[in-house]
Amino acid sequence: MMKICRIAKNKKGSAILYVVLVMLVLAMLGIAVSTMSIGTLQRNATDLSNNEAYYASTSGINSAIDHLKHEVIFYYKQMEQASGVDYSNLYNNFFIGINSNAQTKFVEPEIEDALIDTVFYTGSFDSQDNICEFRIQCVSTMPDNASYQVNASVYIKKLDIKAPGSGEFNLIDNAAIISGDLLHLPKKTGFTVNGGDVIVSELTYETSWVPYTINGGTLELDPNIGDSVENILNYQSYSDPTISSPNGVADGDTSYNWGSIPASPVSIISTPGSDIQVNSCTINDGVIYSQGDLHMNNGTFTVDLYADGDVHINNCTVNGDIYCRGIFYGNNAVINGKVVSETSVDWHNGALNGSVYGENSVNIKDASGIGDVISNGPVYIKRAGINGGLVFSPTYIEVGDCSIKAVLYSCGDIEINKSFQIQGAVIAKESVYYDKKNIWFTVNYSPEIIESIMENTDLSYFQPESGQAQDLDSSVFVSEQVTTIGRIN
């Protein structure tokens, strides 16, 4: 009996042990299941965050692509409406201009819990096919700092959508005077036109009698006549000369005279910032390039001149062309060649037998023999002789006290500050007006003179002759490529 009791007690202990073991196993299984569940939840949360970040980035990149295409269309519309220098600037800055507009004007899409950062930047440029690669990077960041990146490349065709001009202006036949706005005649002022028409938007005068005479033509009132006056100036900057084997190097400010000037053909260059001065000598052939200012005084110089700074021509004769980045100053000299300044031209006294270009302005007084006078800014002419040239400004021309053979062509106003006579025509997109009283001017119009002036105009200052305009259509959007980079942190 006692043996049976001992066995029973032993079985009771085993059962307890068995129960404990089972509970331990169940606890471990519970912990494992809990761990797996937490991991699964975490992975699910991570996957959800990744998915949300991915969709946010994809949405952002798609919005950016659409926005870029919108900016391309808008930019081309600007090009269609522009002309002359404005058109050239838009065409030349096509790549960087569109990219800058896209970055500046883009509004990030609003997606719940996502912070989106989109960057536009320029990629490669295929100069052979004129294709620009615009690159876009879009990164979305979620509240748990999960960041996802998607990139895109959009390829856009750069088209020259305007037919290049021939350097000729679309002047209206028989138009001696065009004033796109108001031609007003104060008291004691007036004009005479011989052989041509006067076409103005409005003509007013302050006298009780008609202060103008039109012989061989008519007066026409046309409120839209100013639309016919277009700015086609398309000046391209000149290139500095390459002087590979100079026979004179000005290292520091240097003066040359009859005893120190190199033998012709001269080939002189200065170091950057150094000025060159040439005095009282003769140069029969060559080129001088000053990387500072340039002064030519008292001599006869058959040479082309270049300067990164200002150019001063005094009491001398220059047979050659003159180019400068700074201001051109001419006084009491004869120049047989053209003058080009990337700044301004200030010419007093003497003869200039060639064309003149000044980027900011041209001021000519007491000079003769001048061909074309062209500026991207105002032009001032007083007591000067223009021989069969074009006087052109997109902004303003002031003229008086001279007799010239030219076409005055302004996309702004033309101011008459003293009496003058012109063989040619007076064309203003805006107003023709008088600065003082007792002013009378005469226009002797001749189709032959106009044709001769237009044919002889220096075409390099205007649209090139060759080339074809390209049609603008959906083919400008060549292709696009979206690349998923993935999670980046």
Residue pairs with C-beta under 8 A, 6 or more apart in sequence:
46 146
49 142
49 144
49 146
50 146
50 148
50 487
52 113
52 114
52 142
53 114
53 140
53 141
53 142
53 146
53 147
53 148
53 487
54 140
54 148
54 150
54 484
55 111
56 111
56 114
56 116
56 140
56 142
56 148
57 116
57 138
57 139
57 140
57 148
57 149
57 150
58 150
59 109
59 111
59 116
60 108
60 109
60 111
60 116
60 118
60 138
60 140
60 150
61 118
61 136
61 138
61 150
61 151
61 152
61 482
63 106
63 108
63 109
63 118
64 102
64 106
64 118
64 120
64 136
64 138
64 152
65 136
65 152
65 154
65 480
65 482
67 102
67 105
67 106
68 98
68 102
68 120
68 134
68 136
68 154
69 154
69 477
71 98
71 101
71 102
71 105
72 98
72 156
72 476
72 477
74 101
75 90
75 94
75 97
75 98
75 101
76 159
76 161
76 472
76 476
78 90
79 87
79 90
79 91
79 161
79 162
80 161
80 162
80 472
82 90
83 162
83 230
83 231
83 232
84 230
84 231
84 232
84 233
84 234
84 394
84 463
85 231
85 233
85 234
85 235
85 376
85 394
86 231
87 162
87 234
88 234
90 97
91 158
91 160
94 132
94 158
95 122
95 125
95 132
95 158
96 122
98 132
98 134
98 156
99 120
99 121
99 122
99 134
102 120
102 134
103 119
103 120
106 118
106 120
108 116
108 117
108 118
109 116
111 140
113 142
113 143
114 140
114 141
114 142
115 140
115 141
115 142
116 138
116 139
116 140
116 141
117 138
117 139
117 140
117 141
118 136
118 137
118 138
118 139
119 136
119 137
119 138
120 134
120 135
120 136
121 134
121 135
121 136
121 137
122 132
122 133
122 134
122 135
123 132
123 133
123 134
123 135
123 153
124 133
125 131
125 132
125 133
126 133
129 157
130 157
130 158
130 159
131 155
131 156
131 157
131 158
131 478
132 155
132 156
132 157
132 158
133 153
133 154
133 155
134 153
134 154
134 155
134 156
135 151
135 152
135 153
135 154
136 151
136 152
136 153
136 154
137 149
137 151
138 149
138 150
138 151
138 152
139 147
139 148
139 149
139 488
140 147
140 148
141 147
145 489
146 487
146 489
147 487
147 488
147 489
148 485
148 486
148 487
148 488
149 485
149 486
149 488
150 482
150 483
150 484
150 485
151 482
151 483
151 485
152 480
152 481
152 482
152 483
153 480
153 481
153 483
154 477
154 479
154 480
155 477
155 478
155 479
155 480
156 476
156 477
156 478
157 475
157 476
157 477
157 478
159 470
159 471
159 472
159 476
160 467
160 469
160 470
161 469
161 470
161 471
161 472
162 469
163 467
163 468
163 469
164 463
164 464
164 465
164 466
164 467
164 469
165 232
165 234
165 462
165 463
166 459
166 463
166 465
167 232
167 454
167 457
167 458
167 459
167 461
167 462
167 463
167 465
168 454
168 455
168 457
169 230
169 232
169 407
169 409
169 427
169 454
170 228
170 230
171 407
171 425
171 427
171 450
171 454
172 178
172 199
172 228
173 447
174 196
174 197
174 217
174 445
174 447
175 196
175 197
175 199
175 425
175 427
175 445
176 193
176 194
176 195
176 196
176 197
176 198
176 217
176 425
176 426
176 443
176 445
177 183
177 191
177 193
177 196
177 197
177 198
177 199
177 200
177 425
177 426
177 427
177 432
177 443
178 199
178 200
178 225
178 226
178 228
178 229
178 425
178 426
178 427
178 428
179 199
179 200
179 201
179 203
179 225
179 428
179 430
179 431
179 432
180 201
180 225
180 226
180 227
180 228
180 229
180 428
180 429
180 430
180 431
181 201
181 202
181 226
181 428
181 429
181 430
181 431
182 200
182 201
182 202
182 203
182 204
182 431
182 433
183 198
183 200
183 202
183 203
183 204
183 431
183 432
183 433
184 203
184 204
184 205
184 431
184 433
184 434
185 191
185 203
185 204
185 205
185 206
185 207
185 211
185 212
185 434
186 205
186 206
186 434
186 437
187 206
187 207
187 437
188 207
188 437
188 438
188 439
189 211
189 434
189 437
189 438
189 439
189 440
190 205
190 211
190 212
190 213
190 440
191 211
191 212
191 213
191 440
191 441
191 442
191 443
192 212
192 213
192 214
192 215
192 440
192 441
192 442
192 443
193 212
193 213
193 214
193 215
193 217
193 442
193 443
193 445
194 215
194 216
194 442
194 443
194 444
194 445
195 215
195 216
195 217
195 444
195 445
195 446
196 216
196 217
196 425
196 443
196 445
197 214
197 217
197 218
197 219
197 220
198 212
198 214
198 217
198 218
198 219
198 220
199 220
199 222
199 225
200 219
200 220
200 221
200 222
200 225
200 432
201 221
201 222
201 223
201 224
201 225
201 226
202 221
202 223
203 219
203 221
205 211
205 212
217 445
226 429
226 430
229 409
229 410
229 411
229 427
229 428
229 429
230 411
231 394
231 411
232 462
232 463
233 374
233 376
233 392
233 394
233 461
233 462
234 461
234 462
234 463
234 464
235 357
235 359
235 374
235 376
235 460
235 461
235 462
236 460
237 342
238 323
238 340
240 289
240 306
240 308
241 287
241 289
241 304
241 306
243 267
243 268
243 269
243 287
243 289
245 267
246 267
246 268
246 269
247 262
247 263
247 266
247 267
247 268
248 256
248 261
248 262
248 266
248 267
248 268
248 269
249 268
249 269
249 270
249 271
250 268
250 269
250 270
250 271
250 274
250 275
250 276
250 290
251 270
251 271
251 274
252 271
252 274
253 274
253 275
253 276
253 277
253 292
254 270
254 274
254 275
254 276
254 277
255 276
255 277
255 278
255 279
256 268
256 276
256 277
256 278
256 279
256 281
257 278
257 279
257 280
257 281
258 280
258 281
258 282
261 278
261 281
261 283
262 268
264 283
264 284
264 285
264 286
265 284
265 285
265 286
265 287
266 283
266 285
266 286
266 287
266 288
266 303
267 286
267 287
268 276
268 286
268 287
268 288
268 289
269 288
269 289
269 290
269 291
270 276
270 289
270 290
270 291
270 292
271 291
272 291
272 292
272 308
273 291
273 292
274 290
274 291
274 292
275 290
275 292
275 293
275 294
275 295
275 309
276 288
276 290
276 292
276 293
276 294
276 295
277 294
277 295
277 297
278 288
278 295
278 296
278 297
278 299
278 301
279 295
279 297
279 298
279 299
280 297
280 298
280 299
281 299
282 299
282 300
282 301
283 299
283 300
283 301
283 302
283 303
284 302
285 302
285 303
286 302
286 303
286 304
287 303
287 304
287 305
287 306
288 294
288 303
288 304
288 305
288 306
289 306
289 307
290 306
290 307
290 308
290 309
291 307
291 308
291 309
292 307
292 308
292 309
293 307
293 309
293 310
293 311
293 312
293 326
294 305
294 306
294 307
294 309
294 310
294 311
294 312
294 324
295 311
295 312
295 314
296 305
296 311
296 312
296 313
296 314
296 316
296 318
297 312
297 314
297 315
297 316
298 314
298 315
298 316
299 316
299 317
300 316
300 317
300 319
301 316
301 317
301 318
301 319
301 320
302 319
302 320
303 318
303 319
303 320
304 320
304 321
304 322
304 323
304 337
305 311
305 318
305 320
305 321
305 322
305 323
305 324
306 322
306 323
306 324
307 323
307 324
307 325
307 326
308 324
308 325
308 326
309 324
309 325
309 326
310 324
310 326
310 327
310 328
310 329
311 322
311 324
311 326
311 327
311 328
311 329
311 341
312 329
312 331
313 322
313 328
313 329
313 330
313 331
313 333
313 335
314 330
314 331
314 332
314 333
315 331
315 332
315 333
316 333
316 334
317 333
317 334
317 335
317 336
318 333
318 334
318 335
318 336
318 337
319 336
319 337
320 336
320 337
321 337
321 338
321 339
321 340
321 354
322 328
322 335
322 337
322 338
322 339
322 340
323 340
323 341
324 340
324 341
324 342
324 343
325 341
325 342
325 343
326 341
326 342
326 343
327 341
327 343
327 344
327 345
327 346
328 339
328 341
328 343
328 344
328 345
328 346
328 347
328 358
329 346
329 347
330 339
330 345
330 346
330 347
330 348
330 350
330 352
330 367
331 347
331 348
331 349
331 350
332 348
332 349
332 350
333 349
333 350
334 350
334 351
334 352
334 353
335 350
335 351
335 352
335 353
335 354
336 353
336 354
337 353
337 354
338 354
338 355
338 356
338 357
338 371
338 458
339 345
339 347
339 352
339 354
339 355
339 356
339 357
340 357
341 357
341 358
341 359
342 359
343 358
343 359
343 360
344 358
344 359
344 360
344 361
344 362
344 363
344 377
345 356
345 357
345 358
345 361
345 362
345 363
345 364
345 375
346 363
347 356
347 362
347 363
347 364
347 365
347 367
348 364
348 365
348 366
348 367
349 365
349 366
349 367
350 367
350 368
351 367
351 368
351 369
352 364
352 367
352 368
352 369
352 370
353 369
353 370
353 371
354 370
354 371
355 370
355 371
355 372
355 373
355 374
355 389
355 458
355 461
356 362
356 364
356 370
356 371
356 372
356 373
356 374
357 372
357 374
357 375
357 461
358 374
358 375
358 377
359 375
359 376
359 377
360 375
360 376
360 377
361 375
361 377
361 378
361 379
361 380
362 373
362 374
362 375
362 377
362 378
362 379
362 380
363 380
364 370
364 373
364 380
364 381
364 382
364 384
365 380
365 381
365 382
365 383
365 384
366 382
366 383
366 384
367 384
367 385
368 384
368 385
368 387
369 385
369 387
370 384
370 385
370 386
370 387
370 389
371 386
371 387
371 388
371 389
371 456
371 458
372 389
372 390
372 391
372 392
372 457
372 458
372 461
373 379
373 381
373 386
373 389
373 390
373 391
373 392
373 406
374 390
374 391
374 392
374 393
374 458
374 461
375 392
375 393
376 393
376 394
376 395
377 393
377 395
377 396
378 393
378 395
378 396
378 397
378 398
379 391
379 392
379 393
379 396
379 397
379 398
379 410
380 398
380 399
381 391
381 397
381 398
381 399
381 400
381 402
381 404
382 399
382 400
382 401
382 402
382 417
382 418
383 401
383 402
384 402
384 404
385 402
385 403
385 404
386 402
386 404
386 405
386 406
387 405
388 405
388 406
388 449
388 452
388 453
388 456
389 405
389 406
389 453
389 456
389 457
390 406
390 407
390 409
390 453
390 454
390 457
391 397
391 399
391 404
391 406
391 407
391 408
391 409
392 409
392 410
392 461
393 409
393 410
393 411
393 412
394 410
394 411
394 412
395 410
395 411
395 412
396 410
396 412
396 413
396 414
396 415
397 408
397 409
397 410
397 412
397 413
397 414
397 415
397 428
398 414
398 415
398 417
398 435
399 408
399 414
399 415
399 416
399 417
399 420
400 416
400 417
400 418
400 419
400 420
400 435
400 439
401 417
401 418
401 419
401 420
402 420
402 421
403 420
403 421
403 422
404 420
404 421
404 422
404 423
404 424
405 422
405 423
405 424
405 449
405 453
406 422
406 423
406 424
406 453
407 424
407 425
407 427
407 450
407 453
407 454
408 414
408 422
408 424
408 425
408 426
408 427
408 428
409 427
410 427
410 428
410 429
410 430
411 429
411 430
412 428
412 429
412 430
413 428
413 430
413 431
413 432
413 433
414 426
414 428
414 431
414 432
414 433
415 433
415 434
415 435
416 432
416 433
416 434
416 435
416 439
416 441
417 434
417 435
417 436
417 439
418 436
418 439
419 438
419 439
419 440
419 441
420 441
420 442
421 441
421 442
421 444
422 441
422 442
422 443
422 444
423 444
423 446
423 449
424 443
424 444
424 445
424 446
424 449
424 450
424 453
425 443
425 445
425 450
426 432
426 443
459 465
